[in-house]
Amino acid sequence: MSHAPLGSVDGARGAVPPPQEFVARSRYADPGVYDEAEADWVGWWEHQAHALAWTRPWDEPLAWDPPFARWFVGGRLNASVSCLDRHVEAGHGGQVAYHWVGEPGDRRDLTYAELAKQVGRLANALRGLGVARGDRVAIYLPMVPELVVAMLACARIGAPHSVVYAGFGAQALADRLVDAEAKVLITADGAHRRGEVLPLKRVADVAMGAAESVRACLVVRRTNSDVRLMPGRDAWYDEVVGQASPTCEPEAMDAEDPLFLLYTSGTTGTPKGIVHRTGGYLTHVAATHRMVFDHDPDRDVFWCAVNFGWITGHSYGVYGPLANRATSVLAEGALDHPSPDRAWRIAELDGVTTLYTTPAIIRAFRAAGEDRPAAHDLSSLRLLGSVGEPIEPEVWRWYHEAVGGGRCPIVDTWWQAETGGMMLSPLPAITEAKPGSAMRPLPGIEASVVDDEGAAVERGQAGHLTVPRPWPGMLQTIWGDDERYRRTYWSRFGDEVYATGDRARVDDDGDLWLLGRDDEVLKVAGHRLSSAELEAAIVDHRAVAEAAVAGRADPLVGHAIVAFVRLRPGYDADPARVAQLREHVAARFGAIARPETIVVVDDLPKTRAGTIMRRLLEDLAEGRAPGDTSALDDPDLVAHLVEATAEATGRR
């Protein structure tokens, strides 16, 4: 595959228009969709809801009692029917739902008909274990097909699922089991990760010891690890599910019934169980998957290259794609193991047309070298996406050119676990995208950037990102704590305005640039500097693969900026390079933003989900001993980070 030269995106800094070839083949190329949706936004969402399979129509599209919204009141449906049954009944049972790739190299294709049978078997098995409508089932699995089966089986019998990321330890799992009062846990003997086996069942045993509500545990055989099965509680998944009938009558769920709980970190240290409902959530993720990815089920192979334990995997790895009859890729383990080009081999072999992943993963791809994607035939790609945090413009450009060959639009999406689905994003056949900007609210969505008093900021200014009206995918509440839901999300600017906790800047054209969380702002000599903008300025230098900044308390200026930098191959970490980087930031962002210290590191500390562990960087910047590092993907990195920081700051 040939690639355009790097830096050829509409000049050096300009907007990137959608390629005419892409527009010509797009299903969503009419810019009038924005005006159509805004003219009757509730009616527009009703129209999207009709794309699902309802057993009873709704009586009222929206009942809004701030801060609680009920969508499609009185309507009944089952998420597994919209995701499976109707496609099989329409003659698409032979279509591949997932191309699954194991980290050791094993592969398997799972059709819609096969997936439906497996879901039916597990659903019946769960009922046989005493799981009834409304009971919670916890899922602690690696990226294997049984993860998707478990989610849909829970949906089929009306049991809200709680997927716990398989990289979490025993205490995190126990906290979630206890809070949800989970009745059943589905786990595996182990998980493959970077050539090692993670002992999931052993972790689960410790967690279940603290969770009296768990009455049964099904264990998937994945790594052939030697595990202990507790009589009367534990059983092998295949033995129990293999005996069950593949036909299971689905529960007719109310549109407002909970579909799942997903726990996110809380500021108090107690995880929050975000509750998403059935009708509104499924409407939102299916509609945005169709529009933002311009998805055609007879053309596209979609790859949501993130862990399904997070909301992105729920919404755009499972529910959105399956509702739209997508063929997807499901990959176990790290995308750069056993070789740095594993992702490109998968994309080439499975003919991926749409790749959706995180900036952290994209930065890792970039650091491995542009020759990696160039060595593979990626001509099947037609669209690229980014999710999870702001993506630096220079990384955006690399993604566009080195991976997309300059011909693939990029949808840089903003949303949260709480919003359920995408809120801000370009529409790829309509928007002239700006590298690093999430652009504007999607059709049917309203967003506003406001100051501390809640007034809309002027163009060119930054403030708090808010959502001033309800949307279908919005969280229903925090599990068991309506007051915490109100206090956390609907109190700062009134009970009709959702406070996202993120900051954004409105540019002169009215487009939005995400600046990170409200608490990811450094105060330097009276100036509020966004960590996202500082990091983008550093990564803009040709020598830098990725960067993260932290603040060190300083009695004179408030925060002194400490930048942690990983260089690209071929660049040395000599004093001249460090000085060059400091001046580069000053030239791009102003002298006020010149880092006091630059720490050159082998890698940035990331969780197994690819998220930078900023708390650890803050500890290092302040000279504190690192706190809990159990969530790190590479715990051995800590010693290097401590040594590098001590050398750069003179704290030896």
VEXDREN-2710 file (C-alpha; in Angstrom, 1 decimal):
% VEXDREN-2710
k/r/px/py/pz
1/MET/0.0/0.0/0.0
2/SER/1.3/3.4/-0.9
3/HIS/1.1/6.3/1.6
4/ALA/1.1/10.1/1.0
5/PRO/4.0/12.0/2.6
6/LEU/3.5/12.9/6.2
7/GLY/2.4/16.5/6.7
8/SER/0.4/16.7/3.5
9/VAL/-3.0/17.3/5.2
10/ASP/-4.4/20.4/3.5
11/GLY/-1.3/22.4/4.1
12/ALA/0.3/22.3/7.6
13/ARG/-2.5/23.2/9.9
14/GLY/-5.8/23.4/8.0
15/ALA/-9.1/21.6/8.1
16/VAL/-9.4/18.4/6.3
17/PRO/-12.3/18.1/3.8
18/PRO/-13.9/14.7/3.3
19/PRO/-12.5/12.9/0.2
20/GLN/-14.9/13.0/-2.7
21/GLU/-14.7/9.3/-3.2
22/PHE/-15.8/8.8/0.4
23/VAL/-18.7/11.3/0.0
24/ALA/-19.9/9.6/-3.2
25/ARG/-20.3/6.3/-1.4
26/SER/-21.6/7.6/1.9
27/ARG/-25.0/6.9/3.3
28/TYR/-25.1/10.1/5.4
29/ALA/-23.8/13.0/3.2
30/ASP/-26.7/15.5/3.6
31/PRO/-25.7/18.4/5.9
32/GLY/-29.5/19.1/6.3
33/VAL/-29.6/16.4/8.9
34/TYR/-28.5/18.9/11.5
35/ASP/-31.4/21.3/10.8
36/GLU/-33.8/18.4/10.5
37/ALA/-32.8/17.1/13.9
38/GLU/-32.9/20.4/15.6
39/ALA/-36.3/21.4/14.3
40/ASP/-37.8/18.6/16.3
41/TRP/-35.1/16.9/18.3
42/VAL/-37.5/14.6/20.3
43/GLY/-39.2/13.5/17.1
44/TRP/-35.8/12.9/15.5
45/TRP/-34.9/10.5/18.2
46/GLU/-38.2/8.8/17.9
47/HIS/-37.4/8.2/14.2
48/GLN/-34.1/6.6/15.2
49/ALA/-35.9/4.4/17.7
50/HIS/-38.1/2.9/15.0
51/ALA/-35.0/1.2/13.6
52/LEU/-35.1/-1.2/16.6
53/ALA/-37.4/-4.2/17.2
54/TRP/-40.2/-3.2/19.6
55/THR/-42.9/-5.6/20.9
56/ARG/-45.0/-2.7/22.1
57/PRO/-44.8/0.9/20.9
58/TRP/-44.2/3.7/23.3
59/ASP/-47.0/6.0/24.6
60/GLU/-44.7/9.1/25.1
61/PRO/-41.3/9.7/23.6
62/LEU/-39.9/11.7/26.5
63/ALA/-40.9/12.4/30.1
64/TRP/-38.5/15.0/31.6
65/ASP/-38.6/15.5/35.3
66/PRO/-35.2/17.2/35.9
67/PRO/-32.8/15.6/36.4
68/PHE/-34.5/12.3/35.6
69/ALA/-35.6/11.6/32.0
70/ARG/-37.6/8.6/30.8
71/TRP/-37.4/7.8/27.1
72/PHE/-40.0/5.9/25.0
73/VAL/-42.3/5.6/28.0
74/GLY/-44.5/2.4/27.9
75/GLY/-42.5/0.9/25.0
76/ARG/-41.3/-2.7/25.3
77/LEU/-38.4/-4.4/23.6
78/ASN/-35.5/-6.8/24.3
79/ALA/-31.9/-5.7/23.4
80/SER/-30.8/-9.3/22.4
81/VAL/-33.7/-9.5/19.9
82/SER/-32.7/-6.2/18.2
83/CYS/-29.1/-7.4/18.1
84/LEU/-29.6/-11.0/17.0
85/ASP/-33.1/-12.5/16.4
86/ARG/-34.3/-10.1/13.8
87/HIS/-31.2/-10.4/11.7
88/VAL/-31.4/-14.2/11.8
89/GLU/-35.1/-14.1/10.9
90/ALA/-34.3/-11.7/8.0
91/GLY/-32.0/-14.3/6.5
92/HIS/-28.6/-13.0/7.7
93/GLY/-27.8/-15.8/10.2
94/GLY/-24.8/-16.8/8.1
95/GLN/-23.2/-13.4/8.3
96/VAL/-20.2/-13.2/10.5
97/ALA/-20.9/-11.2/13.7
98/TYR/-17.3/-11.4/15.0
99/HIS/-13.9/-12.3/13.6
100/TRP/-12.3/-13.3/16.9
101/VAL/-8.4/-13.4/17.2
102/GLY/-6.7/-14.8/20.3
103/GLU/-3.4/-13.4/21.5
104/PRO/-1.6/-16.8/21.0
105/GLY/-2.8/-16.7/17.3
106/ASP/-6.0/-18.9/17.5
107/ARG/-8.9/-17.6/15.4
108/ARG/-12.6/-18.2/15.1
109/ASP/-15.5/-16.7/13.2
110/LEU/-18.9/-16.5/15.0
111/THR/-22.0/-16.0/12.8
112/TYR/-25.2/-14.3/13.9
113/ALA/-27.0/-17.7/14.0
114/GLU/-24.2/-19.2/16.1
115/LEU/-24.1/-16.2/18.4
116/ALA/-27.9/-16.4/18.9
117/LYS/-27.7/-20.1/19.9
118/GLN/-24.9/-19.5/22.3
119/VAL/-26.8/-16.6/23.9
120/GLY/-29.9/-18.8/24.2
121/ARG/-28.0/-21.6/25.9
122/LEU/-26.3/-19.3/28.5
123/ALA/-29.6/-17.4/29.1
124/ASN/-31.3/-20.7/29.9
125/ALA/-28.3/-21.8/32.1
126/LEU/-28.5/-18.5/34.1
127/ARG/-32.2/-19.1/34.6
128/GLY/-31.4/-22.6/35.8
129/LEU/-29.0/-21.0/38.4
130/GLY/-31.9/-19.0/39.7
131/VAL/-31.2/-15.7/37.9
132/ALA/-34.5/-13.8/37.5
133/ARG/-35.5/-10.6/35.9
134/GLY/-33.8/-7.7/37.7
135/ASP/-31.0/-9.8/39.3
136/ARG/-27.5/-8.6/38.6
137/VAL/-24.8/-10.8/36.9
138/ALA/-21.1/-9.8/37.1
139/ILE/-18.9/-10.6/34.1
140/TYR/-15.1/-10.8/34.7
141/LEU/-13.7/-12.1/31.4
142/PRO/-11.0/-11.4/28.9
143/MET/-11.7/-10.4/25.3
144/VAL/-13.2/-13.8/24.2
145/PRO/-16.5/-14.5/22.5
146/GLU/-18.1/-15.6/25.8
147/LEU/-17.9/-12.0/27.0
148/VAL/-20.3/-10.9/24.3
149/VAL/-22.4/-14.0/24.8
150/ALA/-22.7/-13.2/28.5
151/MET/-23.8/-9.6/28.0
152/LEU/-26.5/-10.6/25.5
153/ALA/-27.7/-13.6/27.6
154/CYS/-28.2/-11.3/30.6
155/ALA/-30.1/-8.8/28.3
156/ARG/-32.3/-11.7/27.1
157/ILE/-33.5/-12.6/30.5
158/GLY/-33.7/-9.1/31.9
159/ALA/-30.8/-9.4/34.3
160/PRO/-28.6/-6.2/34.3
161/HIS/-25.0/-7.1/33.7
162/SER/-22.0/-5.5/35.3
163/VAL/-18.8/-6.1/33.2
164/VAL/-15.7/-5.7/35.3
165/TYR/-12.5/-5.0/33.3
166/ALA/-10.3/-8.2/33.5
167/GLY/-7.2/-6.2/34.5
168/PHE/-8.7/-5.2/37.8
169/GLY/-7.5/-6.8/41.0
170/ALA/-9.5/-8.6/43.7
171/GLN/-10.5/-5.5/45.7
172/ALA/-11.8/-3.6/42.7
173/LEU/-13.8/-6.7/41.7
174/ALA/-15.1/-7.2/45.2
175/ASP/-16.2/-3.6/45.5
176/ARG/-18.3/-4.0/42.4
177/LEU/-19.8/-7.4/43.3
178/VAL/-20.8/-6.1/46.7
179/ASP/-22.3/-2.8/45.5
180/ALA/-24.3/-4.5/42.7
181/GLU/-25.3/-7.4/45.0
182/ALA/-24.4/-9.7/42.1
183/LYS/-26.0/-13.1/42.2
184/VAL/-23.7/-14.9/39.6
185/LEU/-20.2/-14.2/38.4
186/ILE/-19.0/-15.4/35.0
187/THR/-15.2/-15.5/34.8
188/ALA/-12.3/-17.5/33.2
189/ASP/-9.5/-19.7/34.4
190/GLY/-7.1/-17.1/33.1
191/ALA/-6.4/-14.5/30.5
192/HIS/-3.6/-14.1/27.9
193/ARG/-1.8/-10.7/28.1
194/ARG/1.6/-10.0/26.5
195/GLY/2.6/-13.6/26.6
196/GLU/1.7/-14.1/30.2
197/VAL/-1.4/-15.6/31.8
198/LEU/-3.4/-13.5/34.3
199/PRO/-4.9/-15.7/37.0
200/LEU/-8.5/-14.5/36.8
201/LYS/-10.1/-17.3/38.7
202/ARG/-7.7/-16.9/41.6
203/VAL/-8.5/-13.2/41.7
204/ALA/-12.2/-13.9/41.5
205/ASP/-12.0/-16.4/44.4
206/VAL/-10.6/-13.7/46.7
207/ALA/-13.2/-11.2/45.5
208/MET/-16.1/-13.7/46.0
209/GLY/-14.9/-14.3/49.6
210/ALA/-16.0/-10.7/50.3
211/ALA/-19.3/-10.9/48.3
212/GLU/-21.9/-12.9/50.1
213/SER/-24.5/-12.3/47.3
214/VAL/-22.6/-14.4/44.8
215/ARG/-24.3/-17.8/44.7
216/ALA/-22.8/-19.3/41.6
217/CYS/-19.7/-18.9/39.4
218/LEU/-19.3/-20.1/35.8
219/VAL/-15.7/-20.5/34.7
220/VAL/-14.7/-20.3/31.0
221/ARG/-11.8/-22.6/30.0
222/ARG/-9.3/-20.2/28.2
223/THR/-5.7/-20.9/29.4
224/ASN/-6.0/-24.4/30.8
225/SER/-4.8/-23.0/34.1
226/ASP/-5.0/-25.1/37.2
227/VAL/-7.9/-23.6/39.2
228/ARG/-10.0/-24.6/42.2
229/LEU/-13.7/-25.1/41.8
230/MET/-15.7/-24.6/45.0
231/PRO/-18.3/-27.4/45.3
232/GLY/-21.8/-26.0/45.2
233/ARG/-20.8/-22.7/43.8
234/ASP/-18.4/-23.0/40.9
235/ALA/-18.8/-24.9/37.6
236/TRP/-17.1/-25.1/34.2
237/TYR/-19.0/-22.8/31.8
238/ASP/-18.9/-25.3/28.9
239/GLU/-20.3/-28.1/31.0
240/VAL/-23.3/-26.1/32.3
241/VAL/-24.0/-24.2/29.1
242/GLY/-23.5/-27.2/26.8
243/GLN/-26.4/-29.0/28.4
244/ALA/-28.9/-26.1/27.9
245/SER/-31.3/-25.5/25.1
246/PRO/-30.3/-22.9/22.5
247/THR/-33.9/-21.6/22.4
248/CYS/-34.7/-19.1/25.1
249/GLU/-37.9/-16.9/25.2
250/PRO/-36.7/-13.3/25.7
251/GLU/-38.1/-11.1/28.4
252/ALA/-40.2/-8.2/27.2
253/MET/-38.4/-5.4/28.9
254/ASP/-39.8/-1.9/29.5
255/ALA/-37.8/0.7/27.7
256/GLU/-36.9/2.1/31.1
257/ASP/-35.7/-1.1/32.6
258/PRO/-31.9/-1.2/33.3
259/LEU/-29.8/-2.9/30.7
260/PHE/-26.5/-2.8/32.6
261/LEU/-24.4/-1.2/35.3
262/LEU/-20.9/0.0/34.6
263/TYR/-18.7/1.2/37.4
264/THR/-16.5/4.2/37.1
265/SER/-14.1/5.7/39.5
266/GLY/-15.6/8.1/42.0
267/THR/-14.0/11.1/43.6
268/THR/-14.7/9.7/47.1
269/GLY/-12.9/6.5/46.3
270/THR/-16.1/4.5/46.0
271/PRO/-16.9/3.4/42.4
272/LYS/-20.1/4.7/40.9
273/GLY/-22.4/2.2/39.3
274/ILE/-23.7/4.0/36.2
275/VAL/-27.1/2.7/35.2
276/HIS/-28.1/2.6/31.5
277/ARG/-31.6/1.8/30.4
278/THR/-32.7/-0.4/27.5
279/GLY/-34.7/1.6/25.0
280/GLY/-33.0/5.0/25.1
281/TYR/-29.5/3.6/25.3
282/LEU/-29.9/1.2/22.4
283/THR/-31.5/3.9/20.3
284/HIS/-28.6/6.2/20.9
285/VAL/-25.7/3.8/20.3
286/ALA/-27.3/2.3/17.2
287/ALA/-28.1/5.7/15.6
288/THR/-24.6/7.1/16.3
289/HIS/-22.9/4.0/15.1
290/ARG/-24.8/4.2/11.8
291/MET/-24.1/7.9/11.3
292/VAL/-20.7/8.6/12.7
293/PHE/-19.1/5.4/11.1
294/ASP/-21.3/5.7/8.0
295/HIS/-21.9/2.0/8.5
296/ASP/-23.2/-0.3/5.8
297/PRO/-23.7/-3.9/7.0
298/ASP/-23.2/-5.3/3.6
299/ARG/-19.9/-3.5/3.0
300/ASP/-18.0/-2.8/6.3
301/VAL/-15.9/-4.7/8.7
302/PHE/-15.8/-2.7/11.9
303/TRP/-13.1/-2.9/14.6
304/CYS/-13.6/-1.2/17.9
305/ALA/-10.1/-1.8/19.1
306/VAL/-10.6/-1.2/22.8
307/ASN/-11.3/-3.5/25.8
308/PHE/-15.0/-4.3/26.0
309/GLY/-14.9/-3.9/29.8
310/TRP/-15.2/-0.1/29.2
311/ILE/-18.2/1.8/27.9
312/THR/-16.7/2.1/24.5
313/GLY/-16.7/-1.6/24.1
314/HIS/-20.3/-1.9/25.4
315/SER/-21.6/0.8/23.0
316/TYR/-19.5/0.4/19.9
317/GLY/-18.1/-3.1/20.4
318/VAL/-21.4/-4.9/21.2
319/TYR/-24.7/-3.1/21.3
320/GLY/-24.4/-0.5/18.5
321/PRO/-22.7/-2.7/15.9
322/LEU/-24.9/-5.8/16.6
323/ALA/-28.1/-3.7/16.4
324/ASN/-26.9/-2.5/13.0
325/ARG/-26.0/-6.1/11.8
326/ALA/-22.3/-5.3/11.7
327/THR/-19.4/-7.7/11.1
328/SER/-16.8/-6.8/13.8
329/VAL/-13.4/-7.8/14.9
330/LEU/-12.8/-8.9/18.5
331/ALA/-9.1/-9.2/19.5
332/GLU/-7.8/-10.7/22.7
333/GLY/-4.7/-9.3/24.4
334/ALA/-2.3/-6.4/23.5
335/LEU/-2.4/-5.0/20.0
336/ASP/1.4/-4.8/19.9
337/HIS/2.1/-8.4/21.1
338/PRO/3.7/-10.7/20.1
339/SER/4.9/-8.2/17.4
340/PRO/4.5/-4.4/17.1
341/ASP/2.5/-4.8/13.9
342/ARG/-0.1/-7.2/15.2
343/ALA/-2.9/-4.7/14.7
344/TRP/-2.0/-4.2/11.1
345/ARG/-1.8/-7.9/10.4
346/ILE/-5.3/-8.3/11.8
347/ALA/-6.7/-5.4/9.8
348/GLU/-5.1/-6.7/6.6
349/LEU/-6.3/-10.3/7.1
350/ASP/-9.9/-9.4/8.1
351/GLY/-10.3/-6.6/5.6
352/VAL/-11.1/-4.0/8.3
353/THR/-12.8/-0.9/6.8
354/THR/-13.4/1.1/10.0
355/LEU/-10.9/1.3/12.9
356/TYR/-12.0/2.9/16.1
357/THR/-9.4/3.1/19.0
358/THR/-7.9/5.4/21.6
359/PRO/-5.2/8.1/21.3
360/ALA/-3.0/6.1/23.7
361/ILE/-3.0/3.2/21.3
362/ILE/-2.5/5.5/18.3
363/ARG/0.5/7.1/20.0
364/ALA/1.9/3.6/20.6
365/PHE/1.4/2.8/16.9
366/ARG/3.2/6.0/16.0
367/ALA/6.1/5.4/18.4
368/ALA/6.6/1.9/16.8
369/GLY/7.3/3.7/13.4
370/GLU/5.3/4.6/10.3
371/ASP/7.0/1.7/8.5
372/ARG/4.9/-0.7/10.5
373/PRO/1.5/0.1/8.9
374/ALA/3.2/0.7/5.5
375/ALA/4.4/-2.9/5.5
376/HIS/0.8/-4.1/5.3
377/ASP/-2.0/-3.8/2.8
378/LEU/-4.5/-1.5/4.6
379/SER/-6.3/-0.5/1.4
380/SER/-9.6/-1.9/2.9
381/LEU/-9.6/1.0/5.4
382/ARG/-12.1/3.8/4.6
383/LEU/-12.7/5.4/8.0
384/LEU/-10.7/6.0/11.2
385/GLY/-11.9/6.9/14.7
386/SER/-10.5/8.1/18.0
387/VAL/-12.1/7.9/21.5
388/GLY/-11.3/8.4/25.1
389/GLU/-9.3/11.7/25.4
390/PRO/-8.2/14.6/23.3
391/ILE/-5.9/13.5/20.4
392/GLU/-3.0/15.8/19.7
393/PRO/-3.1/17.4/16.2
394/GLU/0.3/15.9/15.3
395/VAL/-0.9/12.4/16.3
396/TRP/-4.1/13.0/14.3
397/ARG/-2.1/13.8/11.2
398/TRP/0.1/10.8/11.6
399/TYR/-3.0/8.6/12.0
400/HIS/-4.5/10.2/8.9
401/GLU/-1.4/9.7/6.7
402/ALA/0.5/6.7/8.0
403/VAL/-2.5/4.6/8.7
404/GLY/-5.2/6.0/6.5
405/GLY/-3.0/6.8/3.5
406/GLY/-4.5/10.3/3.4
407/ARG/-7.8/9.0/2.0
408/CYS/-9.7/8.0/5.3
409/PRO/-11.7/10.6/7.2
410/ILE/-11.1/10.6/11.0
411/VAL/-14.0/10.9/13.4
412/ASP/-12.6/12.3/16.7
413/THR/-15.4/11.5/19.1
414/TRP/-16.2/12.9/22.6
415/TRP/-18.5/11.1/25.0
416/GLN/-18.4/9.5/28.5
417/ALA/-19.5/6.4/30.3
418/GLU/-22.3/8.6/31.7
419/THR/-23.5/9.8/28.2
420/GLY/-23.8/6.2/27.0
421/GLY/-22.9/7.1/23.4
422/MET/-21.2/9.7/21.3
423/MET/-22.1/13.4/21.8
424/LEU/-19.6/15.4/19.8
425/SER/-18.0/14.2/16.5
426/PRO/-17.5/15.1/12.9
427/LEU/-19.8/13.4/10.4
428/PRO/-17.2/12.0/8.0
429/ALA/-19.0/12.8/4.7
430/ILE/-20.1/16.3/5.8
431/THR/-17.5/17.8/8.1
432/GLU/-14.3/19.5/7.3
433/ALA/-12.5/18.0/10.3
434/LYS/-9.8/20.0/12.2
435/PRO/-7.0/17.8/13.6
436/GLY/-7.5/17.6/17.3
437/SER/-11.1/18.9/17.5
438/ALA/-14.2/16.9/18.3
439/MET/-16.0/19.6/16.2
440/ARG/-19.7/19.9/17.1
441/PRO/-22.7/18.2/18.7
442/LEU/-24.2/15.3/16.7
443/PRO/-27.7/15.7/15.3
444/GLY/-30.2/15.5/18.2
445/ILE/-27.6/16.6/20.8
446/GLU/-27.1/20.0/22.3
447/ALA/-23.9/21.1/24.1
448/SER/-22.7/24.4/25.5
449/VAL/-19.4/25.7/26.9
450/VAL/-20.1/28.0/29.9
451/ASP/-18.2/30.0/32.5
452/ASP/-18.2/29.5/36.2
453/GLU/-21.6/31.2/36.4
454/GLY/-23.2/29.1/33.7
455/ALA/-23.2/31.8/31.0
456/ALA/-22.1/30.7/27.5
457/VAL/-18.5/31.8/26.7
458/GLU/-17.6/33.9/23.8
459/ARG/-15.9/32.3/20.8
460/GLY/-12.2/31.9/21.4
461/GLN/-12.8/31.2/25.1
462/ALA/-12.7/28.1/27.2
463/GLY/-15.0/26.9/29.9
464/HIS/-17.0/24.0/31.3
465/LEU/-18.6/21.6/28.8
466/THR/-22.3/21.1/29.6
467/VAL/-25.3/19.4/28.0
468/PRO/-28.4/21.5/28.6
469/ARG/-31.1/19.0/27.6
470/PRO/-31.8/15.3/27.9
471/TRP/-30.6/12.7/25.3
472/PRO/-31.6/9.0/24.9
473/GLY/-28.3/7.4/26.0
474/MET/-28.0/9.4/29.2
475/LEU/-27.4/7.5/32.5
476/GLN/-30.5/6.7/34.5
477/THR/-29.0/7.2/37.9
478/ILE/-26.1/5.9/40.1
479/TRP/-27.0/2.4/41.3
480/GLY/-28.7/2.7/44.6
481/ASP/-28.0/6.4/45.1
482/ASP/-30.3/8.9/43.3
483/GLU/-29.0/11.7/45.5
484/ARG/-25.4/11.1/44.5
485/TYR/-26.5/11.1/40.8
486/ARG/-28.2/14.5/41.3
487/ARG/-25.3/16.0/43.3
488/THR/-22.5/14.7/41.0
489/TYR/-24.0/15.6/37.6
490/TRP/-26.9/18.0/38.0
491/SER/-26.1/20.5/40.7
492/ARG/-23.4/22.8/39.5
493/PHE/-25.5/24.6/36.9
494/GLY/-29.0/23.6/37.9
495/ASP/-31.0/20.4/37.7
496/GLU/-31.7/20.8/33.9
497/VAL/-28.0/21.1/32.9
498/TYR/-25.7/18.1/32.8
499/ALA/-22.2/19.1/34.0
500/THR/-19.7/16.8/32.2
501/GLY/-16.7/17.6/34.3
502/ASP/-14.7/18.4/31.2
503/ARG/-13.4/21.7/29.9
504/ALA/-13.5/22.8/26.3
505/ARG/-12.6/25.7/24.1
506/VAL/-14.8/27.2/21.4
507/ASP/-12.8/28.4/18.4
508/ASP/-13.6/31.3/16.1
509/ASP/-15.8/29.0/14.0
510/GLY/-17.8/27.7/16.9
511/ASP/-16.0/24.3/16.9
512/LEU/-15.1/22.6/20.2
513/TRP/-11.7/21.5/21.4
514/LEU/-11.6/19.3/24.5
515/LEU/-9.1/20.3/27.1
516/GLY/-9.3/17.5/29.6
517/ARG/-11.0/17.2/32.9
518/ASP/-11.7/20.2/35.1
519/ASP/-9.1/19.0/37.5
520/GLU/-6.5/18.5/34.8
521/VAL/-5.7/22.2/34.6
522/LEU/-2.5/23.7/35.8
523/LYS/-2.4/27.1/37.4
524/VAL/0.8/28.9/36.4
525/ALA/1.4/32.5/37.6
526/GLY/-2.4/33.1/37.6
527/HIS/-3.0/31.4/34.2
528/ARG/-5.1/28.3/33.7
529/LEU/-3.2/26.0/31.3
530/SER/-4.9/22.8/30.0
531/SER/-2.8/19.7/30.3
532/ALA/-4.2/18.5/27.0
533/GLU/-3.0/21.6/25.2
534/LEU/0.4/21.5/26.8
535/GLU/0.8/17.8/25.8
536/ALA/-0.3/18.6/22.3
537/ALA/2.4/21.3/22.1
538/ILE/5.1/18.8/23.2
539/VAL/4.0/16.0/20.9
540/ASP/4.0/18.5/18.0
541/HIS/7.8/18.2/18.0
542/ARG/9.1/15.7/15.5
543/ALA/11.2/13.9/18.2
544/VAL/8.3/13.1/20.6
545/ALA/6.2/10.0/20.5
546/GLU/3.9/10.9/23.4
547/ALA/3.9/13.1/26.5
548/ALA/2.1/13.8/29.7
549/VAL/2.4/16.7/32.1
550/ALA/1.9/17.1/35.8
551/GLY/2.2/20.0/38.2
552/ARG/4.6/20.5/41.1
553/ALA/3.4/22.8/43.8
554/ASP/5.5/26.0/43.6
555/PRO/5.1/28.9/46.1
556/LEU/5.8/31.5/43.5
557/VAL/3.9/30.5/40.4
558/GLY/1.4/27.9/41.8
559/HIS/2.3/25.0/39.6
560/ALA/5.7/24.3/38.0
561/ILE/5.2/22.2/34.9
562/VAL/6.9/18.8/34.8
563/ALA/6.7/17.0/31.4
564/PHE/7.2/13.3/31.0
565/VAL/8.3/12.6/27.4
566/ARG/8.8/9.4/25.4
567/LEU/11.0/10.0/22.3
568/ARG/10.5/8.4/18.9
569/PRO/13.1/5.9/17.7
570/GLY/16.3/7.5/16.5
571/TYR/16.2/10.6/18.8
572/ASP/18.6/10.9/21.8
573/ALA/17.7/12.2/25.2
574/ASP/20.7/14.6/25.5
575/PRO/20.6/18.0/27.2
576/ALA/20.4/19.8/23.9
577/ARG/17.3/17.9/23.0
578/VAL/15.7/18.6/26.3
579/ALA/16.4/22.3/25.9
580/GLN/15.0/22.2/22.4
581/LEU/11.8/20.7/23.7
582/ARG/11.4/23.4/26.4
583/GLU/11.8/26.1/23.8
584/HIS/9.5/24.4/21.4
585/VAL/6.7/24.5/24.0
586/ALA/7.4/28.1/24.7
587/ALA/7.3/29.0/21.1
588/ARG/4.0/27.2/20.5
589/PHE/2.2/28.0/23.8
590/GLY/4.0/31.0/25.2
591/ALA/6.9/31.5/27.7
592/ILE/4.5/30.9/30.6
593/ALA/4.1/27.3/29.5
594/ARG/7.8/26.4/29.3
595/PRO/8.2/23.2/31.3
596/GLU/10.4/23.6/34.4
597/THR/11.5/20.0/34.0
598/ILE/11.4/17.5/31.2
599/VAL/11.8/13.9/32.2
600/VAL/12.6/11.5/29.3
601/VAL/11.2/8.1/30.0
602/ASP/11.1/4.7/28.3
603/ASP/7.3/4.7/28.4
604/LEU/4.5/6.5/30.1
605/PRO/2.7/4.6/32.9
606/LYS/-0.5/3.2/31.6
607/THR/-3.3/1.0/32.9
608/ARG/-4.1/-2.2/31.0
609/ALA/-6.8/-0.2/29.2
610/GLY/-4.1/2.2/27.8
611/THR/-5.0/5.2/30.0
612/ILE/-2.1/7.2/31.4
613/MET/-2.0/6.9/35.2
614/ARG/-1.7/10.7/35.9
615/ARG/-1.9/10.2/39.7
616/LEU/1.5/8.4/39.5
617/LEU/3.0/11.2/37.5
618/GLU/1.8/13.7/40.0
619/ASP/3.4/11.7/42.8
620/LEU/6.7/11.6/40.8
621/ALA/6.5/15.4/40.1
622/GLU/6.0/16.2/43.7
623/GLY/8.8/13.8/44.8
624/ARG/6.4/11.5/46.6
625/ALA/6.7/7.7/46.7
626/PRO/4.4/6.2/44.1
627/GLY/1.1/5.0/45.5
628/ASP/-0.9/1.9/44.4
629/THR/0.5/0.7/41.1
630/SER/-1.5/-2.5/40.8
631/ALA/-3.5/-1.3/37.8
632/LEU/-0.3/-0.6/35.7
633/ASP/0.2/-2.6/32.6
634/ASP/3.9/-2.7/33.3
635/PRO/4.6/-2.4/37.0
636/ASP/8.3/-2.9/36.3
637/LEU/8.3/0.5/34.7
638/VAL/7.9/2.3/38.1
639/ALA/11.6/1.9/39.1
640/HIS/12.7/3.5/35.8
641/LEU/10.3/6.4/36.2
642/VAL/11.5/7.1/39.8
643/GLU/15.1/7.0/38.6
644/ALA/14.5/9.2/35.6
645/THR/12.5/11.7/37.6
646/ALA/15.2/11.9/40.3
647/GLU/17.9/12.5/37.7
648/ALA/15.9/15.2/35.9
649/THR/15.0/17.0/39.0
650/GLY/18.2/16.6/40.9
651/ARG/16.6/14.7/43.7
652/ARG/19.1/11.9/43.9
END
